[in-house]
Amino acid sequence: MYRLLQGINDNGSSAFALLELALNLGNFTYKNAVRFAWWAVEEAGLVGSKYYVDRLTPEESSKIALYFNFDMIASPNTGYFILDIDCTDGPFPKIGECPPAGTIHIRETFQSYYTNTAKLKTSPVVVTNRSDFQPFVNAGFPVGMLHTGAN
C-alpha cells in the first residue's frame, strides 16, 4: 500500500492537479498563453524536461515567461513547501550563482498567498538537481515549485 500511495503522490498528484487547472482555466481572464506539460523519466536524470528545454528554439524560449513545477503535492504528511533558492544555495551550475530573475518574486508570491490568504504555515525547501525545474533554471527561466513533501 505504501508503494501505491508513494506512486500516486510522486507522479499522479501533480498530473491530476494540472488537469484540474487546465479544465478550469477558462473560468479566468488572462493575457498570456499557458502551456501545460507532463515530463517523463525524472528519476533517471530529468530526461523529459531536459529534452524539452534543450530543443527550444530562441523564438520559443523568448515566449516563456516563467516555469512552475508542482511535484508531489498530495503527500499524506500535508506539509506546504515552497522552493527557496537564492544566491547562497543551489541549484545552479555553480553554488553562489543567483537564480534567474523573477524566481525570488515567484517564491514571495506563493509565500504571500499561503500566509495571508490561505492562513497556512509553509516551510522553505531547497531541491538541487533532482526535479524537473532544473533544466529551466539552467536555461535562465524564472522558476517556482510547490510540493507537500515526500512520503
N, C-alpha and C positions, 0 to 999 in steps of 0.2 A: 504494500500500500504506500509506503514512504516513497519508493521509486516512482510510482504513478503520480503522486502529488508533486514530487520534485519536477518531473517532466512537464506537467501541466503548468506549473509556475514558470519554469525556465523558458519554455517556448510558447506554450499555449496562452498564458495570461496576456502577454503583450500583443499577440496576434489577434486575440478576441477584442482587446481594447482598441486597437487600430481599426478593426472592422466596425466597431460601435461608433468610433469617431467619424469614420468615413460615411456611415449611414446617416449620421445626424448633422454633418457639416452644412447641409442645405438649409438648416434652420437658422443660419447665421449669415451676416453680410460681411464680406471681406474683399480686399482689393487684389490680393495676390493668389497665384495658383498654389495649391497644396498637393504635394506628392507623397503617397504612402508607399512604403517598401518593406518587404519581409526578406530578411537575409538568411542565407543557408550557411552551414558549416562554421559557425562562430567558434566553437570549442576547438576546432582543428586549425586555428590560425586566422580567424576573421575573413575567411575565403570569399564569401558573398559580398560583403561590404567593400572589401579591398578591391575586388574585381570591378565593382561598380565605379568606385572613385577613380581607379587607375585608368578607366576608359572614358571618363568625361572629357569632352572637348572643351576648349577655352570658352566657347559660347555657352555650352551647357553649364559649366562652372559659374559663369557670371550670373546665371539665373537663380542660384542657390543662395538664399539669404542666411539660413541657419539650419541646423540639424538637431532634431530631438531624438533621443534614444530612450525607449521605455523597455526596461529589462527586468524580468522577474517582479511584476507588480502585483502579485497575488500571494505572496508568501504568508503562511499562517502565523508568522511572528508579528505581523502588522506594524512593522517599523516604517517610517516615512523618511527615506534617504534621498538627498539631493546631491548630485555630482558637485564636488567642491574642488575645483582646480584653479590654481593661480600661479604666480611666478615662482613660488617656492617649492612646488611639488609637481609631479608629472601630470599627465602622461605625454610628455613632449619628447621629441627626438633626443634632447639633452635636458636633464634636470636644470632648472634655473631659467629656461626659456619661458616666455609668457604665453598664455593661451590666445587663440585668435580673438581679435576684437569682437566684443559682443558676448563672449562666453560668460564673463562675470555678471553682466546685465541679466542674462537668462537665469543664472543661479539666483540672483537677487529677486527677480520677478517670481520665480517659483517659491522662494522663501517668504516673500511678502504675502502671497496668496495663502500659503499654509498657515502662517502666523496670524494674519489679520482677518482673513475671510473664513477659512475653514476652522480656525482656532485649534490647530493641531501642532504638536511638537514634532520637529524634524531633527535629523542628525545629518551632518555632512559625511560624505563618503568620497574617498579617492580611489578610483579604479584605474589601474595603469595597464595599458596594452592588452586588455583581455575582454573588451566589449566593442561592439560594432561602431561606436562613435570614434574610435581611434584613427581609422583611415581618414575620416573627415577632419579631425584635429590636425593630422599630418599635412593635409591639403590646404589648411588655413581657414576652414569654415568654423564659425562660432557653433558651439555645441552645448546641449543641456541634457541631463539624464535624470530620470526618476526611477526608483525601484524600492521594493519593500524588504529587500534582504534575501539572502539565500536560505533555503530550507526552513 
